[in-house]
Structures are given as structure tokens and as C-alpha cells.
Amino acid sequence: MKHFIFTTILFATLLMANALQFQQCNGNYPNPIDVTMLPDSPIFGQSVELFMSTIAHTTVEVGAYVYILINNPTWVIPFTYRQDICNENYITNCPISNYFSYNYTYYFYNSNEPLTVNAKAMLMNPDDTILSCVQGDVTIQASVV
């Protein structure tokens, strides 16, 4: 049993060593969130796993959403996206006033060129109060042929 526990901890440590951990944005947000991406170097044409967890010190209300901003210095304007999270596809138990976590699988389309972007994601209540904010640079590798 001791070997199983040690092996499990070792495997989890090695797995997380190859993960990209997003950093908290500058500022004071009431619900710091941990967001991890696997694999650390995503590849066009393959899936990426996002793992998110937080403790809601401020209630996440019905109607909350995630606002995502993705930018690259060569783009004229950034890509923005708003995703409501309190629904049957994401988080079904809103309002949230305790610990919650969410995992999401995303598939990148194919591309023959790598792309580096700065990604910023904010968890916001319906009144546009920012509860959490993370950001980080991500390089998506070219498709493997």
C-alpha cells in the first residue's frame, strides 16, 4: 500500500511538472482561482485539458460568466469570448459559495505554424464584478504530421 501511495504521488508530481500553471492577474480579486493546462505545450489538432478550482469567498451568482481575452502582438484586434458558466453544460449548482472545480477539454484546429498568445480569463458575476483573474502566455505547437 505504501508503494501505491508513493507511486501515485510521484506520478501526480511528474504530471504537474509538464503542466502550464496560469498566474493570478495583478489586482485584488476575492476568489483566487487555480487554472492548469495539460499538456504544457499544446499542439494544433490535439486536445488540451483545463483544470480549474477555487474557493468562492464571494458568491458566484446565477448568471456568472467567464470572459476570455486572447491576444498576439501581430493581431490588429484581440479575440474575445464570453461563456456563461451557470448552466447544464458547465456548473449546475449556482449560486456557489464554497469550493468548486471544473475540468474542460478543448480541441485546437490544425495549423502548420506555431502560435504564441497571451490568454487572460476573468470569472465575473452578472453585475460585471471580477471575482477571479488569471493570465499567461501559451505557445501552441504546429500540427504533427
Phi and psi restraints in degrees (value plus and minus 20) as a CYANA .aco file:
   2 LYS   PHI     -81.5   -41.5
   2 LYS   PSI     -58.9   -18.9
   3 HIS   PHI     -86.8   -46.8
   3 HIS   PSI     -57.2   -17.2
   4 PHE   PHI     -83.6   -43.6
   4 PHE   PSI     -65.4   -25.4
   5 ILE   PHI     -83.7   -43.7
   5 ILE   PSI     -65.2   -25.2
   6 PHE   PHI     -80.8   -40.8
   6 PHE   PSI     -65.1   -25.1
   7 THR   PHI     -82.8   -42.8
   7 THR   PSI     -61.3   -21.3
   8 THR   PHI     -82.8   -42.8
   8 THR   PSI     -65.5   -25.5
   9 ILE   PHI     -85.2   -45.2
   9 ILE   PSI     -62.6   -22.6
  10 LEU   PHI     -82.1   -42.1
  10 LEU   PSI     -65.5   -25.5
  11 PHE   PHI     -82.1   -42.1
  11 PHE   PSI     -63.8   -23.8
  12 ALA   PHI     -84.0   -44.0
  12 ALA   PSI     -59.3   -19.3
  13 THR   PHI     -84.2   -44.2
  13 THR   PSI     -65.0   -25.0
  14 LEU   PHI     -85.2   -45.2
  14 LEU   PSI     -58.9   -18.9
  15 LEU   PHI     -82.3   -42.3
  15 LEU   PSI     -65.8   -25.8
  16 MET   PHI     -90.9   -50.9
  16 MET   PSI     -44.0    -4.0
  17 ALA   PHI     -85.6   -45.6
  17 ALA   PSI     -45.2    -5.2
  18 ASN   PHI    -119.0   -79.0
  18 ASN   PSI      -1.4    38.6
  19 ALA   PHI    -127.2   -87.2
  19 ALA   PSI     130.5   170.5
  20 LEU   PHI    -115.1   -75.1
  20 LEU   PSI     100.7   140.7
  21 GLN   PHI    -121.6   -81.6
  21 GLN   PSI     100.5   140.5
  22 PHE   PHI     -94.7   -54.7
  22 PHE   PSI     128.2   168.2
  23 GLN   PHI    -113.8   -73.8
  23 GLN   PSI     130.7   170.7
  24 GLN   PHI     -87.0   -47.0
  24 GLN   PSI     122.2   162.2
  25 CYS   PHI     -89.1   -49.1
  25 CYS   PSI     138.2   178.2
  26 ASN   PHI     -85.5   -45.5
  26 ASN   PSI     119.6   159.6
  27 GLY   PHI     107.3   147.3
  27 GLY   PSI     156.7   196.7
  28 ASN   PHI    -135.7   -95.7
  28 ASN   PSI      82.1   122.1
  29 TYR   PHI    -133.1   -93.1
  29 TYR   PSI     116.5   156.5
  30 PRO   PHI     -89.2   -49.2
  30 PRO   PSI     -43.8    -3.8
  31 ASN   PHI    -141.0  -101.0
  31 ASN   PSI      57.0    97.0
  32 PRO   PHI     -74.9   -34.9
  32 PRO   PSI     117.3   157.3
  33 ILE   PHI    -142.5  -102.5
  33 ILE   PSI     121.3   161.3
  34 ASP   PHI    -118.0   -78.0
  34 ASP   PSI     105.5   145.5
  35 VAL   PHI    -147.8  -107.8
  35 VAL   PSI     103.2   143.2
  36 THR   PHI    -144.0  -104.0
  36 THR   PSI     121.3   161.3
  37 MET   PHI    -139.4   -99.4
  37 MET   PSI     113.5   153.5
  38 LEU   PHI    -145.6  -105.6
  38 LEU   PSI     114.9   154.9
  39 PRO   PHI     -95.9   -55.9
  39 PRO   PSI     145.1   185.1
  40 ASP   PHI     -80.2   -40.2
  40 ASP   PSI     -58.5   -18.5
  41 SER   PHI    -131.8   -91.8
  41 SER   PSI      69.7   109.7
  42 PRO   PHI     -83.7   -43.7
  42 PRO   PSI     136.1   176.1
  43 ILE   PHI    -145.8  -105.8
  43 ILE   PSI     111.8   151.8
  44 PHE   PHI     -74.6   -34.6
  44 PHE   PSI     120.8   160.8
  45 GLY   PHI      66.8   106.8
  45 GLY   PSI     -21.3    18.7
  46 GLN   PHI    -145.7  -105.7
  46 GLN   PSI     147.5   187.5
  47 SER   PHI    -107.6   -67.6
  47 SER   PSI     138.6   178.6
  48 VAL   PHI    -152.2  -112.2
  48 VAL   PSI     120.7   160.7
  49 GLU   PHI    -124.3   -84.3
  49 GLU   PSI     110.8   150.8
  50 LEU   PHI    -131.5   -91.5
  50 LEU   PSI     111.0   151.0
  51 PHE   PHI    -139.1   -99.1
  51 PHE   PSI     102.3   142.3
  52 MET   PHI    -146.2  -106.2
  52 MET   PSI     119.1   159.1
  53 SER   PHI    -171.9  -131.9
  53 SER   PSI     127.8   167.8
  54 THR   PHI    -178.9  -138.9
  54 THR   PSI     143.6   183.6
  55 ILE   PHI    -129.3   -89.3
  55 ILE   PSI     105.1   145.1
  56 ALA   PHI    -102.7   -62.7
  56 ALA   PSI      70.1   110.1
  57 HIS   PHI     -90.7   -50.7
  57 HIS   PSI     -51.6   -11.6
  58 THR   PHI    -133.0   -93.0
  58 THR   PSI     113.0   153.0
  59 THR   PHI     -78.4   -38.4
  59 THR   PSI     112.6   152.6
  60 VAL   PHI    -106.7   -66.7
  60 VAL   PSI      92.4   132.4
  61 GLU   PHI    -106.6   -66.6
  61 GLU   PSI     140.7   180.7
  62 VAL   PHI     -78.1   -38.1
  62 VAL   PSI     112.1   152.1
  63 GLY   PHI      77.8   117.8
  63 GLY   PSI     -19.4    20.6
  64 ALA   PHI     -84.4   -44.4
  64 ALA   PSI     135.4   175.4
  65 TYR   PHI    -167.1  -127.1
  65 TYR   PSI     143.8   183.8
  66 VAL   PHI    -127.8   -87.8
  66 VAL   PSI     107.2   147.2
  67 TYR   PHI    -124.9   -84.9
  67 TYR   PSI     102.3   142.3
  68 ILE   PHI    -136.3   -96.3
  68 ILE   PSI     112.6   152.6
  69 LEU   PHI    -144.1  -104.1
  69 LEU   PSI     101.7   141.7
  70 ILE   PHI    -141.9  -101.9
  70 ILE   PSI     108.5   148.5
  71 ASN   PHI    -157.2  -117.2
  71 ASN   PSI     133.6   173.6
  72 ASN   PHI    -160.9  -120.9
  72 ASN   PSI     117.6   157.6
  73 PRO   PHI     -76.8   -36.8
  73 PRO   PSI     -43.0    -3.0
  74 THR   PHI    -107.2   -67.2
  74 THR   PSI     -27.9    12.1
  75 TRP   PHI    -103.7   -63.7
  75 TRP   PSI     124.5   164.5
  76 VAL   PHI     -91.1   -51.1
  76 VAL   PSI     -63.9   -23.9
  77 ILE   PHI    -152.9  -112.9
  77 ILE   PSI     130.7   170.7
  78 PRO   PHI     -95.8   -55.8
  78 PRO   PSI     140.7   180.7
  79 PHE   PHI    -108.5   -68.5
  79 PHE   PSI     109.4   149.4
  80 THR   PHI    -143.9  -103.9
  80 THR   PSI     132.3   172.3
  81 TYR   PHI    -171.2  -131.2
  81 TYR   PSI     118.6   158.6
  82 ARG   PHI    -140.6  -100.6
  82 ARG   PSI     107.6   147.6
  83 GLN   PHI    -146.2  -106.2
  83 GLN   PSI      94.9   134.9
  84 ASP   PHI     -85.1   -45.1
  84 ASP   PSI     117.2   157.2
  85 ILE   PHI    -130.7   -90.7
  85 ILE   PSI     -37.6     2.4
  86 CYS   PHI    -112.4   -72.4
  86 CYS   PSI      57.6    97.6
  87 ASN   PHI    -174.5  -134.5
  87 ASN   PSI     159.5   199.5
  88 GLU   PHI     -88.1   -48.1
  88 GLU   PSI     -34.9     5.1
  89 ASN   PHI    -111.1   -71.1
  89 ASN   PSI     -38.2     1.8
  90 TYR   PHI    -143.8  -103.8
  90 TYR   PSI    -109.6   -69.6
  91 ILE   PHI    -134.0   -94.0
  91 ILE   PSI      97.7   137.7
  92 THR   PHI    -115.7   -75.7
  92 THR   PSI     -26.0    14.0
  93 ASN   PHI    -132.8   -92.8
  93 ASN   PSI      27.4    67.4
  94 CYS   PHI    -103.8   -63.8
  94 CYS   PSI     127.7   167.7
  95 PRO   PHI     -92.4   -52.4
  95 PRO   PSI     137.2   177.2
  96 ILE   PHI    -136.1   -96.1
  96 ILE   PSI     106.2   146.2
  97 SER   PHI    -151.0  -111.0
  97 SER   PSI       4.5    44.5
  98 ASN   PHI    -168.1  -128.1
  98 ASN   PSI    -179.1  -139.1
  99 TYR   PHI     -88.6   -48.6
  99 TYR   PSI     119.3   159.3
 100 PHE   PHI    -168.6  -128.6
 100 PHE   PSI     135.3   175.3
 101 SER   PHI    -159.9  -119.9
 101 SER   PSI     139.3   179.3
 102 TYR   PHI    -172.8  -132.8
 102 TYR   PSI     117.2   157.2
 103 ASN   PHI    -138.4   -98.4
 103 ASN   PSI     123.0   163.0
 104 TYR   PHI    -162.1  -122.1
 104 TYR   PSI     116.1   156.1
 105 THR   PHI    -126.0   -86.0
 105 THR   PSI     108.9   148.9
 106 TYR   PHI    -142.3  -102.3
 106 TYR   PSI     120.5   160.5
 107 TYR   PHI    -130.7   -90.7
 107 TYR   PSI     103.5   143.5
 108 PHE   PHI    -105.1   -65.1
 108 PHE   PSI     120.2   160.2
 109 TYR   PHI     -88.9   -48.9
 109 TYR   PSI     147.1   187.1
 110 ASN   PHI     -94.4   -54.4
 110 ASN   PSI     126.4   166.4
 111 SER   PHI    -175.4  -135.4
 111 SER   PSI     122.0   162.0
 112 ASN   PHI    -108.1   -68.1
 112 ASN   PSI     -24.8    15.2
 113 GLU   PHI    -140.1  -100.1
 113 GLU   PSI     118.4   158.4
 114 PRO   PHI     -89.2   -49.2
 114 PRO   PSI     139.7   179.7
 115 LEU   PHI    -162.5  -122.5
 115 LEU   PSI     108.7   148.7
 116 THR   PHI    -128.3   -88.3
 116 THR   PSI     109.1   149.1
 117 VAL   PHI    -152.2  -112.2
 117 VAL   PSI     138.1   178.1
 118 ASN   PHI    -121.9   -81.9
 118 ASN   PSI     103.5   143.5
 119 ALA   PHI    -131.1   -91.1
 119 ALA   PSI     115.5   155.5
 120 LYS   PHI    -153.1  -113.1
 120 LYS   PSI     110.9   150.9
 121 ALA   PHI    -149.9  -109.9
 121 ALA   PSI     113.3   153.3
 122 MET   PHI    -145.3  -105.3
 122 MET   PSI     109.6   149.6
 123 LEU   PHI    -107.6   -67.6
 123 LEU   PSI     104.0   144.0
 124 MET   PHI    -150.7  -110.7
 124 MET   PSI     121.5   161.5
 125 ASN   PHI     -98.4   -58.4
 125 ASN   PSI     145.8   185.8
 126 PRO   PHI     -77.6   -37.6
 126 PRO   PSI     -45.0    -5.0
 127 ASP   PHI    -105.5   -65.5
 127 ASP   PSI      -8.3    31.7
 128 ASP   PHI      51.7    91.7
 128 ASP   PSI      -4.3    35.7
 129 THR   PHI     -90.7   -50.7
 129 THR   PSI     106.9   146.9
 130 ILE   PHI    -101.4   -61.4
 130 ILE   PSI      99.4   139.4
 131 LEU   PHI    -113.6   -73.6
 131 LEU   PSI     -55.6   -15.6
 132 SER   PHI    -165.9  -125.9
 132 SER   PSI     132.4   172.4
 133 CYS   PHI    -172.3  -132.3
 133 CYS   PSI     108.6   148.6
 134 VAL   PHI    -153.3  -113.3
 134 VAL   PSI     135.5   175.5
 135 GLN   PHI    -173.8  -133.8
 135 GLN   PSI     142.0   182.0
 136 GLY   PHI     157.6   197.6
 136 GLY   PSI     139.2   179.2
 137 ASP   PHI    -107.9   -67.9
 137 ASP   PSI     117.1   157.1
 138 VAL   PHI    -150.8  -110.8
 138 VAL   PSI     110.3   150.3
 139 THR   PHI    -127.5   -87.5
 139 THR   PSI     100.8   140.8
 140 ILE   PHI    -117.8   -77.8
 140 ILE   PSI     100.7   140.7
 141 GLN   PHI     -95.8   -55.8
 141 GLN   PSI     134.2   174.2
 142 ALA   PHI     -80.2   -40.2
 142 ALA   PSI     134.3   174.3
 143 SER   PHI     -78.8   -38.8
 143 SER   PSI     123.9   163.9
 144 VAL   PHI    -107.1   -67.1
 144 VAL   PSI     106.5   146.5
